[in-house]
Structure formats: C-alpha cells, structure tokens
Amino acid sequence: MWHLTNDGYGDIWTIEGHQQSDTIAGSQGDSGGPVFTVVNGTQVRATGMIQTVKKTWTNCVGVRYAAPDSWCSSWVYFSSMRTINESLGATLRTG
C-alpha cells in the first residue's frame, strides 16, 4: 500500500509493510537494510530497502543493538527493488 511518510528530511512516498505475526519487523537504525519476502517457505525474494519504521514500541526486547531509548515496530516503510533499480539504472543480480 502506498503511504506518505516523513523520514525526518521531508515527505516521501513509500510502501507500508506489516509483520503478520505482529512481532518486530524493524527498529531505529535499520534504514537502508533489506526487505525480503519468503515464497512457499523455500524461496527468498529481494523486495526493497527500509526507509523508516512506525514509532510503536520502546525498549525493544530482543533487538541486539537497541539503545534503551530506541524504538521498534511491526510496521516498516520501504522502497521497492524496482524503484531502487530504476533510479540507479541497475539490475538485481541473482544466482
């Protein structure tokens, strides 16, 4: 779903994703990290790059490098691989 969000530098259009099990999908500091999907439990597909997360929880139990005042969420906002590749004039290497 397209979502307009402010990443601290201005408004950007992103894709909104939600971790189905309502557990942590991303945390503060994950920007630029990969977003992937699992298909049929056997294939992993590059889906995009994390832009930001919705500020949901603080004191993110289980997040290894989280500072005491950092936040995390089951909601992430990301750019699609298609958008990234087209803006760079690149292709995704597979295999």
N, CA and C atoms as a LAMMPS dump frame, in Angstrom:
ITEM: TIMESTEP
0
ITEM: NUMBER OF ATOMS
285
ITEM: BOX BOUNDS ff ff ff
-5.0000000000000000e+02 5.0000000000000000e+02
-5.0000000000000000e+02 5.0000000000000000e+02
-5.0000000000000000e+02 5.0000000000000000e+02
ITEM: ATOMS id mol type element x y z
1 1 1 N 0.84 -1.167 0
2 1 2 C 0 0 0
3 1 3 C 0.891 1.238 0
4 2 1 N 0.642 2.169 -0.868
5 2 2 C 1.4 3.416 -0.893
6 2 3 C 1.099 4.207 0.365
7 3 1 N 2.135 4.805 0.919
8 3 2 C 1.988 5.548 2.167
9 3 3 C 2.895 6.776 2.123
10 4 1 N 2.34 7.924 2.431
11 4 2 C 3.126 9.149 2.515
12 4 3 C 3.643 9.285 3.94
13 5 1 N 4.955 9.372 4.097
14 5 2 C 5.55 9.483 5.431
15 5 3 C 6.663 10.521 5.413
16 6 1 N 7.028 10.982 6.566
17 6 2 C 8.125 11.935 6.69
18 6 3 C 9.27 11.217 7.371
19 7 1 N 10.409 11.131 6.697
20 7 2 C 11.558 10.405 7.238
21 7 3 C 12.51 11.304 8.029
22 8 1 N 12.049 12.493 8.369
23 8 2 C 12.896 13.431 9.094
24 8 3 C 13.572 14.436 8.174
25 9 1 N 13.554 14.131 6.864
26 9 2 C 14.14 15.034 5.871
27 9 3 C 13.08 15.59 4.935
28 10 1 N 11.857 15.102 5.061
29 10 2 C 10.772 15.55 4.21
30 10 3 C 9.824 14.412 3.898
31 11 1 N 8.743 14.728 3.208
32 11 2 C 7.745 13.728 2.854
33 11 3 C 8.239 12.858 1.706
34 12 1 N 8.018 11.553 1.818
35 12 2 C 8.357 10.61 0.752
36 12 3 C 7.225 9.596 0.627
37 13 1 N 7.023 9.097 -0.603
38 13 2 C 6.063 8.019 -0.827
39 13 3 C 6.795 6.7 -0.666
40 14 1 N 6.241 5.825 0.145
41 14 2 C 6.837 4.52 0.386
42 14 3 C 5.757 3.445 0.342
43 15 1 N 6.176 2.205 0.516
44 15 2 C 5.259 1.083 0.651
45 15 3 C 5.188 0.751 2.131
46 16 1 N 3.982 0.534 2.626
47 16 2 C 3.791 0.191 4.026
48 16 3 C 3.714 -1.328 4.15
49 17 1 N 4.531 -1.885 5.032
50 17 2 C 4.513 -3.328 5.258
51 17 3 C 4.3 -3.632 6.729
52 18 1 N 3.648 -4.75 7.01
53 18 2 C 3.377 -5.128 8.393
54 18 3 C 3.782 -6.581 8.62
55 19 1 N 4.522 -6.828 9.692
56 19 2 C 4.903 -8.177 10.09
57 19 3 C 3.635 -8.909 10.53
58 20 1 N 3.273 -9.972 9.841
59 20 2 C 1.999 -10.646 10.086
60 20 3 C 1.85 -11.176 11.5
61 21 1 N 2.938 -11.588 12.129
62 21 2 C 2.846 -12.126 13.481
63 21 3 C 2.856 -11.02 14.532
64 22 1 N 2.847 -9.765 14.072
65 22 2 C 2.838 -8.588 14.944
66 22 3 C 4.059 -8.55 15.875
67 23 1 N 5.175 -9.088 15.381
68 23 2 C 6.44 -9 16.107
69 23 3 C 7.31 -7.943 15.432
70 24 1 N 8.498 -7.724 15.932
71 24 2 C 9.364 -6.661 15.416
72 24 3 C 9.768 -6.933 13.967
73 25 1 N 9.491 -5.972 13.104
74 25 2 C 9.901 -6.032 11.706
75 25 3 C 11.116 -5.148 11.462
76 26 1 N 11.267 -4.112 12.267
77 26 2 C 12.39 -3.195 12.11
78 26 3 C 12.528 -2.33 13.331
79 27 1 N 13.704 -1.709 13.438
80 27 2 C 13.938 -0.824 14.576
81 27 3 C 14.736 0.387 14.126
82 28 1 N 14.828 1.329 15.013
83 28 2 C 15.591 2.545 14.756
84 28 3 C 17.006 2.136 14.361
85 29 1 N 17.49 2.668 13.244
86 29 2 C 18.815 2.322 12.752
87 29 3 C 18.812 1.304 11.631
88 30 1 N 17.639 0.76 11.289
89 30 2 C 17.555 -0.244 10.223
90 30 3 C 17.429 0.367 8.826
91 31 1 N 17.32 1.682 8.727
92 31 2 C 17.183 2.331 7.414
93 31 3 C 18.315 1.895 6.489
94 32 1 N 17.943 1.583 5.245
95 32 2 C 18.92 1.123 4.265
96 32 3 C 19.066 -0.383 4.255
97 33 1 N 18.457 -1.05 5.22
98 33 2 C 18.532 -2.515 5.285
99 33 3 C 17.579 -3.167 4.31
100 34 1 N 17.763 -4.463 4.082
101 34 2 C 16.944 -5.172 3.102
102 34 3 C 15.551 -5.518 3.61
103 35 1 N 14.616 -5.567 2.679
104 35 2 C 13.288 -6.105 2.914
105 35 3 C 13.179 -7.299 1.981
106 36 1 N 12.77 -8.435 2.519
107 36 2 C 12.616 -9.605 1.682
108 36 3 C 11.317 -10.311 2.017
109 37 1 N 10.86 -11.136 1.076
110 37 2 C 9.679 -11.948 1.306
111 37 3 C 10.058 -13.406 1.08
112 38 1 N 9.379 -14.289 1.773
113 38 2 C 9.589 -15.725 1.625
114 38 3 C 8.385 -16.273 0.873
115 39 1 N 8.645 -17.039 -0.168
116 39 2 C 7.59 -17.603 -1.001
117 39 3 C 7.581 -19.124 -0.82
118 40 1 N 6.44 -19.658 -0.468
119 40 2 C 6.256 -21.104 -0.294
120 40 3 C 7.238 -21.721 0.701
121 41 1 N 7.805 -20.909 1.571
122 41 2 C 8.726 -21.423 2.573
123 41 3 C 10.064 -21.87 2.029
124 42 1 N 10.299 -21.675 0.72
125 42 2 C 11.541 -22.165 0.111
126 42 3 C 12.323 -21.108 -0.656
127 43 1 N 11.659 -20.053 -1.096
128 43 2 C 12.33 -19.024 -1.882
129 43 3 C 12.349 -17.707 -1.125
130 44 1 N 13.475 -17.008 -1.217
131 44 2 C 13.59 -15.676 -0.634
132 44 3 C 13.7 -14.691 -1.787
133 45 1 N 12.898 -13.64 -1.748
134 45 2 C 12.911 -12.639 -2.819
135 45 3 C 13.259 -11.264 -2.273
136 46 1 N 14.189 -10.593 -2.947
137 46 2 C 14.526 -9.216 -2.591
138 46 3 C 13.333 -8.349 -2.922
139 47 1 N 12.821 -7.626 -1.927
140 47 2 C 11.601 -6.855 -2.105
141 47 3 C 11.871 -5.36 -2.092
142 48 1 N 12.815 -4.903 -1.259
143 48 2 C 13.077 -3.48 -1.19
144 48 3 C 14.105 -3.111 -0.146
145 49 1 N 14.083 -1.83 0.227
146 49 2 C 15.018 -1.272 1.194
147 49 3 C 14.251 -0.446 2.223
148 50 1 N 14.52 -0.696 3.504
149 50 2 C 13.836 0.009 4.584
150 50 3 C 14.161 1.493 4.549
151 51 1 N 13.108 2.319 4.636
152 51 2 C 13.269 3.764 4.741
153 51 3 C 13.098 4.227 6.186
154 52 1 N 12.047 3.73 6.831
155 52 2 C 11.758 4.125 8.209
156 52 3 C 10.796 3.102 8.818
157 53 1 N 10.597 3.181 10.108
158 53 2 C 9.606 2.342 10.781
159 53 3 C 8.64 3.239 11.531
160 54 1 N 7.448 2.737 11.795
161 54 2 C 6.464 3.478 12.575
162 54 3 C 6.868 3.404 14.044
163 55 1 N 6.886 4.53 14.725
164 55 2 C 7.25 4.527 16.141
165 55 3 C 6.121 3.87 16.925
166 56 1 N 6.385 2.649 17.402
167 56 2 C 5.36 1.864 18.06
168 56 3 C 5.741 1.516 19.489
169 57 1 N 6.872 0.813 19.65
170 57 2 C 7.289 0.362 20.973
171 57 3 C 8.64 0.957 21.34
172 58 1 N 8.894 1.114 22.614
173 58 2 C 10.223 1.464 23.102
174 58 3 C 10.75 0.302 23.928
175 59 1 N 12.028 0.371 24.279
176 59 2 C 12.672 -0.739 24.994
177 59 3 C 12.438 -2.051 24.245
178 60 1 N 13.004 -2.147 23.083
179 60 2 C 12.776 -3.253 22.155
180 60 3 C 13.478 -4.519 22.625
181 61 1 N 12.801 -5.301 23.41
182 61 2 C 13.361 -6.545 23.928
183 61 3 C 13.691 -7.474 22.764
184 62 1 N 14.889 -8.006 22.756
185 62 2 C 15.306 -8.934 21.71
186 62 3 C 16.073 -8.287 20.582
187 63 1 N 16.104 -6.961 20.516
188 63 2 C 16.873 -6.275 19.485
189 63 3 C 18.28 -6.08 20.034
190 64 1 N 19.237 -6.703 19.405
191 64 2 C 20.589 -6.801 19.953
192 64 3 C 21.257 -5.462 20.224
193 65 1 N 21.203 -4.551 19.281
194 65 2 C 21.95 -3.307 19.421
195 65 3 C 21.089 -2.105 19.778
196 66 1 N 19.887 -2.331 20.244
197 66 2 C 18.976 -1.224 20.541
198 66 3 C 19.41 -0.495 21.814
199 67 1 N 19.471 0.812 21.725
200 67 2 C 19.736 1.632 22.909
201 67 3 C 18.481 1.655 23.769
202 68 1 N 18.604 1.933 25.052
203 68 2 C 17.441 1.912 25.946
204 68 3 C 16.293 2.81 25.506
205 69 1 N 16.588 3.898 24.797
206 69 2 C 15.526 4.818 24.393
207 69 3 C 15.141 4.663 22.918
208 70 1 N 15.623 3.615 22.253
209 70 2 C 15.284 3.439 20.842
210 70 3 C 13.882 2.851 20.7
211 71 1 N 13.374 2.827 19.492
212 71 2 C 12.035 2.327 19.247
213 71 3 C 12.031 1.342 18.098
214 72 1 N 11.014 0.521 18.059
215 72 2 C 10.886 -0.506 17.032
216 72 3 C 9.409 -0.686 16.685
217 73 1 N 9.155 -1.499 15.648
218 73 2 C 7.783 -1.607 15.18
219 73 3 C 7.557 -2.874 14.369
220 74 1 N 6.314 -3.271 14.281
221 74 2 C 5.924 -4.337 13.363
222 74 3 C 5.58 -3.737 11.993
223 75 1 N 5.641 -2.396 11.894
224 75 2 C 5.353 -1.681 10.64
225 75 3 C 6.633 -1.074 10.078
226 76 1 N 6.893 -1.319 8.787
227 76 2 C 8.036 -0.706 8.112
228 76 3 C 7.552 0.012 6.861
229 77 1 N 8.288 1.02 6.472
230 77 2 C 8.03 1.745 5.232
231 77 3 C 9.264 1.576 4.371
232 78 1 N 9.058 1.107 3.136
233 78 2 C 10.211 0.77 2.309
234 78 3 C 10.013 1.14 0.846
235 79 1 N 11.138 1.267 0.146
236 79 2 C 11.148 1.48 -1.299
237 79 3 C 11.261 0.126 -1.972
238 80 1 N 10.587 -0.046 -3.094
239 80 2 C 10.616 -1.327 -3.8
240 80 3 C 11.937 -1.503 -4.542
241 81 1 N 12.308 -2.744 -4.797
242 81 2 C 13.515 -3.019 -5.582
243 81 3 C 13.391 -2.422 -6.977
244 82 1 N 12.209 -2.434 -7.545
245 82 2 C 12.013 -1.854 -8.879
246 82 3 C 12.363 -0.368 -8.87
247 83 1 N 11.876 0.357 -7.861
248 83 2 C 12.178 1.787 -7.754
249 83 3 C 13.678 2.019 -7.587
250 84 1 N 14.306 1.233 -6.734
251 84 2 C 15.748 1.369 -6.489
252 84 3 C 16.533 1.088 -7.761
253 85 1 N 16.242 -0.027 -8.423
254 85 2 C 16.959 -0.377 -9.643
255 85 3 C 16.784 0.652 -10.744
256 86 1 N 15.556 1.123 -10.944
257 86 2 C 15.308 2.109 -11.99
258 86 3 C 16.017 3.425 -11.703
259 87 1 N 16.049 3.845 -10.43
260 87 2 C 16.705 5.122 -10.11
261 87 3 C 18.217 5.028 -10.26
262 88 1 N 18.78 3.831 -10.133
263 88 2 C 20.231 3.64 -10.269
264 88 3 C 20.626 3.175 -11.665
265 89 1 N 19.636 2.827 -12.489
266 89 2 C 19.94 2.262 -13.801
267 89 3 C 20.608 0.896 -13.649
268 90 1 N 20.194 0.134 -12.636
269 90 2 C 20.831 -1.13 -12.309
270 90 3 C 19.866 -2.291 -12.476
271 91 1 N 20.394 -3.491 -12.354
272 91 2 C 19.584 -4.696 -12.312
273 91 3 C 19.982 -5.493 -11.086
274 92 1 N 19.098 -6.358 -10.635
275 92 2 C 19.358 -7.183 -9.461
276 92 3 C 20.06 -8.457 -9.91
277 93 1 N 21.195 -8.729 -9.307
278 93 2 C 21.951 -9.942 -9.641
279 93 3 C 21.382 -11.109 -8.851
280 94 1 N 21.122 -12.202 -9.509
281 94 2 C 20.595 -13.393 -8.854
282 94 3 C 21.493 -14.576 -9.144
283 95 1 N 21.292 -15.628 -8.38
284 95 2 C 22.015 -16.853 -8.657
285 95 3 C 23.057 -17.2 -7.636
